[in-house]
Amino acid sequence: MYDVIIIGSGIMGVTAARMLSMYNLNIAVLEKKYDIGEGSSKGNSGILAAGFHPRAGSLKGISAVQGNEMYHDICKNLDVPVNYIGSLMVAFGNVSVEKIHEKYKKGIGNGTPGLKIISGDEARLMEPLLSEKVTQALYAPTTAIVDVFKLVLHNAQLAIQNKVEFFMNTEVVNIEKQHEYFHISTNNNDFYSRFVINTAGESADIIEQYFKPCELKIIPRRGQYFIFEKQNPCLLNHVLYQAHETNEGGCLIAPTIDGNLIAGPTSEDVPSYKNVNTTKQNLDKIEKVAKKIIPTLDMSKVITSFAGIRANIKNIDKEHKDFIIRRSVPRMVSALGIKNPGITSAPYLCQLIVRKLVEDGLQLEIKKSASPILKKQRNFFSCSKEEQRVLLLQDNDYAKVICRCEKVTLGDIKRVLNEPLPPVSLDGIKKRLRVGMGTCQGGFCTPELLEILSKEWHVPVNTICKSTTGSEVVRGIVK
């Protein structure tokens, strides 16, 4: 019997788990996939929004502004890289000028601090590569870039540090309310809990339907991106948005926290949440818009493309749709339609969820043994020279570099294999250490990494998967 069971381990689920881990509660997180953050949380821009995009006064807008501010302390406590570099939404003509003035009003209505409309010349002083055709721009100083993978992982690891339990590959197949508790059936075991938090992302509406018909039509919506190789110095200083005038879309181009550039996303309805393929047509659209903003952008520096899927409410028009945090039945709260800026909004939204559970009788007693600070475990090349000397004396594996592009050592790999929520696949290693995310995209390090994992996991190399079961990398052994 648990006090609280959280369904789903995306940014919403792990944030709720971290928050509740500070109290004397027995908590479990159920995740149907092989790893945390495998839904929309891993396929996004890595940007903390300032809050001027959503409708003024909406939950989406207010939660973005409040969540953005909350991340100052959260990222410090969780040792997550974040940089408040600011953003420019640029306009090229009369229609887009009107749009940035509309965004300004929305931002003011949501409480976005520091918003300012500037001229094209002022914008080019801030971003010298910006197109000469830009006439005005909306400047938002609180826009930030963040390491999303570390944000999800470190939220979860702090929750585990404070005794929250995580169950991977555990899919909910039925929920029944029995007197004062919920009986949750999964593909593995039965679980019992007094309270339930439904942050299942793409499946949140399905989970809610065990208790009430869902009037919302929630469908998968895909966003495609380009990733450019690291350039020193980085070409851009800010996140750049376009206030579009035609159907070309409003994609962005921005530096990432790791020093790459990212351009995208598109926005397209797709039949399934499994449709994470990229298409030439939409990547061409991204290139067109990115070059409109930065005419000298060198597309030969692209090292990969990818797509993410978010849960989009379809039967409400864009201007009026909003994030939905609601009580599905007493003692169960669901989060529905949480797409962009969901990463930014998560802390504020999870506070609302906890508040609703308290209204339904959840008692919050501070756990004296709990800590809001995660014990830091940094990669070898992120440490100081003195820290590196200590690590080398402790373990010579830190002297062997496996991933040259991202500077990851054998010692780093062995460390994460023994951390809470260890990776179980190549993609799991990639999310935790960036192995294979560099210029060569794993071309040099993957064969050696497979041998390391085979040895550490005591399994044949042809059983190691890229992601989940069925994605084995090696088809067979020839000698």
PyMOL commands that set and color helices and strands:
alter all, ss='L'
color gray80, all
select helices_A, chain A and resi 11-20+40-42+59-78+94-110+120-126+148-161+201-208+280-293+299-301+342-359+380-382+385-394+396-399+410-417+426-433+446-457+461-463
alter helices_A, ss='H'
color red, helices_A
select strands_A, chain A and resi 2-7+27-30+47-48+82-83+87-91+116-119+136-140+144-146+165-167+172-178+181-186+190-198+218-228+239-242+252-255+261-264+268-269+302-313+324-329+332-336+401-403+408-409
alter strands_A, ss='S'
color yellow, strands_A
deselect
rebuild
show_as cartoon
